Every structure is written in structure tokens, then in C-alpha cells.
Amino acid sequence: MSILVTGAAGFIGFYVTQALLARGEHVIGLDNLNDYYDVKLKHARLAQIGAHANFQFIQGELSDRNAMSALFAQHKPQRVIHLAAQAGVRYSIDHPHAYVDSNLVGFINILEGCRHHDIEHLVYASSSSVYGLNTAMPYSTQHNVDHPISLYAATKKANELMAHSYSHLYRLPTTGLRFFTVYGPWGRPDMAYYKFTQAILAGRPIEVYNHGQMQRDFTYIDDIVEGVLRVLDRPPAPNPNWNGTQPDPSSSPAPYRLYNIGNNNPVALSRFIDALEAALGRKAEKIMRPMQAGDVPATYADVSDLMHDTGFAPSTTIETGLQHFAAWYKHFTQ
């Protein structure tokens, strides 16, 4: 099978590509290799997969309509896993246009490519950030998510709406995955755990926001990849029981589905730091800070629908996951 993976040099895209190649798929990997974080890490990821006979890498911009149209016409993928996006909640406060270009213009180009080339299934990355001001826990795809508190979150919510319109109009099967704080080896340097590791090993203090009381549904990368592939192999069908007077936000009379994909076990940031210290064999000097703009105090994924439909069950503890990350980080930075 030929599968287009956008963001193939990114954290999740790299692992998903590896998993697809391991099961014998042909992967077309797209990435723009932007400098939002150190490009050397992206090139290092590509070096791990670039020589594989079934992998073809294309450097390009999602927002380039003509280039995206040509990519679909030339390579004719059967399925698409769309993971490329301008990431980061706080970065969106100062760089809003980057999110419009990549997350909105880029996403419509993906949808148009899928529409015109009879794609079997589009799986795309949404985010737990869409829950915004919601306080009911755990976060459920049955909840209304109309109050995002960052432009990044707003673009991810917009992606879900755009996908539904294409599922409805063109019967394009689409599945959106709301990722919850993904971590692990080869992870993003802009993420807190990565910055903490750099600082702790260098003997510098770390800034701990909301005085360590933040809670996150930290999800190890291997669990994420398993969930993505299980969803990919299960294109959504229309929900015959969908009711317009009491609409289910996570499904539709169109072939459309939304899932949370998280560990289903929120962990306090203070405990996460304790586990990281243990994995590194170093104690951290902490500077306590208040909450940052655009952030939320807690995330907690209800993954019951995903477990019911695909059998997905996250299994990696933060202690195990951080041990794997710490070992990789020390080796990678030697």
C-alpha cells in the first residue's frame, strides 16, 4: 500500500513512518524541514529511515497549492496520515500567520488532494488543546469544544470542521486524533520534558509553571503509534444512529470520526519531574512560575471510544517512558 505521511521528519511522523515501513508499506514522506526547532534533529530522524527501499522523501510546503496537487497526482497514495502542522501553543501567540499558512491553508490542500484522488482514508492530527476552557474531566469527544484559548487550538478545531465538511460533501472517510502530550526518544526540543533534561544535565535551573500543579496525560510515543495505525486500518463508517436533534460531536451520518488518543492517566508535573530526575540520576533546581498565557491546568483523555473501536490500550508508565527517553538523549547528545 502507498501511504502519504506529512510531517515525516517530525517526532510522531518519524515513528509512524518507521512502523509503516516495518509492516511492508510504501511511504511517501513530506516535510518542509522548517527551523521551528533544531533542523539537525529532523535530519537525524530522516537518516534513520531515508535509505529504506520503500521510503521516498519530498521536501515541500503544505501551503503550496500547485506542489501539493502535483504530489497527489504523481504519487497516487491510497491513504494519508496528515501529521504536519505548525506546532506549539505559545509560539502561536507571537506568530499567528504561520498557523494560518500551515494549519489552515495547508489542510485545505490536503483535503483537496484526498478529494480528487479517491483517498481511502485520511487520518489527521488534532490536539487536546481544542478542549480550551473546558473543565469537565476526563475530556470526552462528546463534549462541546467551542472555546479554544490559543490560535493553535483554534486551527485544530477548524481542521475537524473542515474534515467533516469534506466527509459530508464528498464521502471522504476522515478520522481526527486529539493527541495528548506525546513524549519519548527523538522528541521535540520545544517540549518541557526535553528542555528540563537539557537544563538538568547542564546544571541549570528549570522553570516549573503553575508551581508544579499542572496535570498532563503524558502519552508515550509507542502507544501513540499503535493507536494511529489501528485507526488507519479502520476507515470510519457513517453512524446510522446519529441524531441531528442531539448531535454526537465525535461522529456523523458521514464517514467521519474523532478520537482522543492519550494515556488516560493524568500525572502532576511535579511527579513527572521526579520521574525524570530518577531517569537522569540528577536532581533539578526548580524556579516556580505562575501559569502561562494560552495554557490549561490539566488534560485527561477519555479514550473509551478508541479502546472500544480499535482495542487500543496505552500501557507505558512515565517511569518506563522517561527511562527510555533519558537513555536516548544521553546517547544522541554524546
Salt bridges, closest charged atoms under 4 A:
GLU25 OE2 - ARG23 NE 2.86
GLU112 OE2 - ARG115 NH1 3.08
GLU112 OE1 - HIS116 NE2 3.20
GLU120 OE1 - ARG79 NE 3.09
ASP146 OD1 - LYS157 NZ 3.97
GLU160 OE1 - ARG178 NH2 2.81
ASP190 OD2 - ARG188 NH2 2.57
GLU207 OE2 - ARG289 NH2 2.95
GLU226 OE2 - ARG230 NH2 2.59
ASP233 OD2 - ARG23 NH1 2.78
ASP233 OD1 - ARG79 NH1 2.99
GLU277 OE1 - LYS283 NZ 3.15
GLU277 OE2 - LYS286 NZ 3.34
ASP295 OD2 - ARG90 NH1 3.20
ASP295 OD1 - ARG216 NH2 2.70
ASP305 OD2 - ARG257 NH2 3.83
ASP309 OD2 - ARG257 NH2 3.40
ASP309 OD1 - HIS308 ND1 2.93
GLU319 OE2 - ARG271 NH2 3.12
